[in-house]
Amino acid sequence: MRQDYFSQEVNRKGTLSVKWNPQAIKGITGNEEAEPFWVADMDFLAPEEVVQAAVDTAKSGVYGYPYVEDKEAFISSWLQRRHNWKLARKNVVICPGMLTSIALLTEMLSSEGDGVIVPLPAYQPFLRIVRNLNRTLIPWPMLYNKEAHQFSLDWDTFEELCSRAKLLIFCSPHNPSGMVFSEDELRKVALIAKKHHVAIISDEIHADLTFREHHPLLPLATEVGCTAVTCMAPSKTFNIAGEHFSVSIFSDDKLRLAFMRRLDQLYLGGNSFFSTTLALVAYEKGEPWLKDLIAYLQGNISFMASFFKERLPSLTFIKPEASFIGFIDCADIMGLVEQDALANPQLYDPKKSPNGGLLSRFFGLRAKVALNDGTWFGGDAYRSFVRFNYGTNKERIAAALMRMEDAIKFLEKTYIR
């Protein structure tokens, strides 16, 4: 494994990175000097072949309109190699970013006022898409076992919600919990949706980064006769999130053609010269790098799990089954953090961090660690969680966890009598 490639320090300050932007960090923590472990991109260099393609492309000095003969073949070949998913190239539609595709599909598969189910906790833009398009948001809270610290799908609630919904926006693997759904779970989702004539948009942007087998939802939905679309991208997989290139995959020709027409109507059918170049090189040559990346991420997870068990027992790291982001259950310290906020209202002033919450302020101010507050994923029901991005070198993670340990010791020393 190319350990040195992932363990090296990459300086992203001053690189137009939103993750490392001081004002963005201040917006969630109140402290612009907090070190970022929030936005879902990694601090690793992209695959060497992708970096070289970027260098060669930049040096060419000409950045015109791209044209690639049968670029869908790159995608279908990747899906067959990576997920044993055989599909016709015509079912693949190249799109701009994932959220553009999900918003357009939401517009096409529902009407204003229609109910759209979104499992909670959720990647926040899903909620914004529903509201921006004047659909009726129908939250589907996942069950959470507080003793086992595990999320699961609430089937009885889903059945009831489907009776008043038109669409489900699903995320598989799930962000932020890191769950990888089984084939049986996905088939059950499709069966219940089919029963109630609910279509499914399946965001599978983290699919290539699973630590166990990933099952695409679309083949299972097609098998049971449920209308569904799978959306994927190389962005998380190869750490090229800033280059907007994604794919939408259809089994329904009528829906696929309507989607392509809508892209054409809005002039959204073209991808940039750089994004096309990097995406196709990544799919063609990036798999060895990806295998090493997954091994490194699993090492980070093992390290974090041990650290939490031995030195941060008041927090629970919910071990993810995919990708580079994980939820941390902070319920046991919430009372102490609330006391700290009451004792220091100016420090915790929400006006200084309007995009954050109590825990993102606490860790940002007291530990200089910038994390996504749980409220970002669905409101106060998740206020006792934070999301931690461990897609970085282990030394940074270790230093951040030690600062979090010191911050909790401060709470215990100050407020436990």
N, C-alpha and C positions, 0 to 999 in steps of 0.2 A: 504494500500500500504506500502511496506517495504521502506519507505522514508529514514531511517537511512542507509540502505544497499547501496543506490546510492549516498547519500550525504557525506559519509565518504571519507576522504582523502586517496588515494592510492599512495604510493611512487613508481614510476616506473623508477626513475633514477638508472642507473647502472644495468639494468635488461636485457640488450641486445635489448631493444626497439628502433627501428629506429626512431619512433616518438619523443622520448626523447633524442636521441643521439646528443650531442653538435655539432659535425662536420656536421651532416646532417642538423641540424637547421641552422648552419652558412651558409651552401650551398644555402639556399633559402632566408636568411635574411641578411647575413653579420654580424650577432650577435649571437654567440653561447649561450648567456645567455637569449635569448628570450624564453618565455614560449610557449610550443607547443599546437597549436590548428589546426594542419594540417592533418597528416596522418589519414586515415579513419579506425582507431580502437578506441575503447572507453576506458576511464580510470576507468570503473566500474569492480568490480569483476564479474566473470562469475557466472552462477547460482550455488547455494550452492551444489546441487547434482553433478554438473560437477566438481567443486573444490574438493569435496570429492572423486570422481572417480579418479581424477588426483593424489591425495594423496595416495589412496589405490594402484593404479597402480604403482606409484613410489616406494612405500614401498615393493612391491612384489619382487623387485630386479631382475626380469627376464623380458626382453623386446623382446620377440621373434616375429615370424611371426604371425599376427592375422588371425583368422578365425571366421566368424560369419555366422551362418545358416540363409539364406534368409534376409540379411541385407537390401535388397531393400524394404522389407515389412515395415521397420521403416519409410522409406521415403514416400512411398505411403500412409501410415496411417497418417503421418503428413500433407501431402498435402490435404487429404480429410478433416481432422479436421480444418486445418487453412484456406484453400482456397476453400473448397467444390469441390475439383478437384478429381474426381474418375478416376483412370487409372490403367491399368494392370501393375503388378510388373515387367513384362518382358520389359516394355518400359523404365525402369529406369536403367541407367548405372552409377555405382560408379566410380568416377574419382579422380585424384589428384586435384590441385588447379584449379580455374575457368579459369585463363588465359591460362593454358596448354590446357584445353578443347577447348577454343575459338580459339586458334592458330591452333590446329589440325583440327577443323571443317572448319576454313577458308582455310586451305590447301586442304581439301577434297571437298569443295563446290565451289572452284574457281581454276583457273590456273594462272600461272605467266602472268602478264600484264592485267588480268581482272580487271574491275572496282569494287571497294568495297565501298559502301556508309556508311559513319559514320556521324550521326547527331552531330552538334556542338552547344554549347560547349560539349566536350567529355572527358571521363576518358582517360588520355593520353596513357596508354598502348594499347588501341584499335588502335590508330594511328600507334604506333610502330609495332604492329602485322602486319598490312597491309603493311607497308614499309619493314619490315624484310623479308616478304615472297614474295617480289617483285611484289606485286599487285599494281594497280593504285588507289590511295586514291581519293575518290570522296566526298568532304565535302558537308554536307547537313545542312547549317546554320538554326537554329531555328529562328523564328520571335521573336523580343523583343519589347514590347510596353514600351517605355521610360516613358510614363505618368503613366500607371497602374503598371509598373514594373513586367510584366508577360511574360513568354516565351510561345510559342505555335508552333505547327508544320506547316511548309510551304508546303501545299499540291501541289500547282502548280509546285513548284520547284522539289518536290519529284517525281512527274509524269515524268518530263523531265529527271531527273537524272537516273531513272530506265531504261530508253531506252538505256543507255550505261553502265549498271552495271550488275553484276552477283550475287552480294551478298549484304545484308544489315546487319551490326552489330548494333543492337538496344539495348538500355538500359532502362529497365522498372521495377521499377520506375527509373526516370532519375537522373543520377549523372553528373553534380553537381547541377542542378536546383532544385531537390527535387520534380519534377512533378510526379503525379500519373495519368496515362492515363486512359481514360474512355473506356468502352467496345466498343463503337462506333468508337473511334479513333483507337483502335487496329485492329478492323475489317477492317477499311479503309486502314490502313497500309498493311494488309495482302492481301486485294483485289487488290490494286495497284501493289504490288509485284508480285502477281500471274499473273496479266495481262501481265507483262513484263518478266516473268520467272525468277524472282529474288528470291533467297532463303534468309531466315532470321535466324540469330543467335540472340536469345533474352537473354541478360544477366539480370537475375532477382534476383541478389544477395541481393537486398534491399527489396524484396517482403514481407518478414515477418514483416517488420518494418513500414508498411503503417499506416496512420492515418485515412484512409477511405478504402473502398473495393479495393483490388487488383484483377485484372483479368489476369490470365496467358495468354500469347499470343498463345501458341501452340494449345489449343482447337479451338480457333477462326480461326487460320491459317488452321488447318485440315478441319474445316467446309467449307472453301472456296476453298480448294485444293491447298494451298500454301505450299511449302516445308519449314519446320521450325524446329528448335531445341531450347528448353528452357534449360538454364543452371542456377542452383541454388546452394546454399551452406548454411551451418549453421554458417559460419564464422562471418558475420556481425551480424546476428540475436542474437547469444549467446556470442559474443565477444571472439571468439576463432580463430581469423584470422591467427594466426601463425601455426595452425594445419591444413595442407592442405588436405581438404576433400570436394569434391563437387559432384554434380550429373548432368548428362545430360539426358534430357527426350525427347524421340522420339515417333512419331506416324508412321514413315516409317521404316518398318522392315529391308529393304535392307540397308538403310543408317545406322541404328543402328548396324547391323552386321558388316558393313564395318568399322564403328568407333571402335567397340570392337576389330576387327582384327588389326587396326592401333595401338591401345593401346598395344596390345599384341606384335606387331612387335617391338615397341620401349621400351618394358618392363616398361610400365607406368600403368599397371593394378592394382598394389598393393598400398594400403595406409599403413601408419605407424601404429604401435601398439597403440601409444598414440592418434593419430588423429582419428582412428576408434573408440576407446573407448569413447573419449570425445564427438564426434559427435553423436553417437547413444544414449548416456545418455542424451545429450541435447535434442534430438528429443523426447525421451521418457518421460522426467521429467521436461523439462525446460519451459513449456508453462506458468505456473503461474508467474514465474520470468519475462517472456517476457511481459506479460500484465502489470505488475508493471513498467517495464522499459519504455514501450510506454507512460504510464501516466506521468512518470518523465520527459521524453523527451518533451512531450507536455507542461509541466510546464516550462521547460527551454525556449521553443519557445515563450510562452506567456510573460515570463519575458524579453526576448531579444527584442521582438516586442515593448513592452512598453518603454524599455530603449532607443531604437533607436528613437522612436517617441518623447519622452520627452527630451532626452539629446544629441542625435546624429542625429539631423534632416538633416544634410548634407550627411548622409549615409542612404541607404535603405536596410533593411534586407528583402530579398525575402522569405517570409514564406514558408518553405518546407511542403510538404504533406506526407513525408516519411523520415525515417532514422534519422541520427544524424549529417548531414552535410548540410550547407545552403550557398547560394550565397549572397554576399553583394555588392550592386551597389555603387561604390565610384566615379561616374562620376563628381559629384559636387565639389570634392576636387582635381581632377586630375591636374588642372592648378597650384594650390598651391604646390602640391607634386613635380611637374616638376620644379617649381622655387626653391624649397628646394634642389633638386638634382643638379641643375645648380650652386647653391651657395655653395654646399658641394660635389664636384666631388669625393674627396677621400673617403668620408663617403659612398657614393652610388656606389663605384667602382664595376662594374659587375664581375670583376675577383675575388672579395672576396665572391661573391654569384652567381656562374655560373648557378645554378639551379633555380634562382628566377627571379623576375621582379621588376619594379619600386615600385608597391604597397607592395609586400612582404618585400622589403627592408625598405620602409618607416615605416610600422607597426612594423617590427622587430627591427629597429634601434631606432625609436622615442617612441614606446609604449612597447617594449619588448614582442611583441605578434607575434608568428610565424604562418603565414597563407599561404595557397597555393595561389600563384599569378594566376590571371585569364588567363595569357598567357599560362600557363601549360595545359589548356583545349582546346587550338586551335589557339594560336597565338595572334597577336596584336588586333584582333577584340574584344578580351575579356580582354584587359589590364586594363580596369576600374573596374574590378571585383576582389574580393578575395573570397575564400571558407573558411568557419569557421566551425570547428568541435565542436559542443556543446554536445558531448557525454561525459560529465564530470560533476562534482558537480557544483551546481549553484554558490557557493561562488567563485570558480575559474573564472567562466564566468563573474561574476560581477566585480571582480578585473581587469580582462582583458579589459572589456568594459570601465571602468573608466580610464585606462591608454590610451586607444584609444581616449577617449574624451579629455584628457589632450594633446595628440599629435596633435589633430586637432585644439585645442585652441592655441597651439604654432604656427601652420601654420598661423592661422588667425591674431594673434598678430604680427607675423614677416613679413608677406607678403601682408596683406591688408592695403593699405594706406588710 
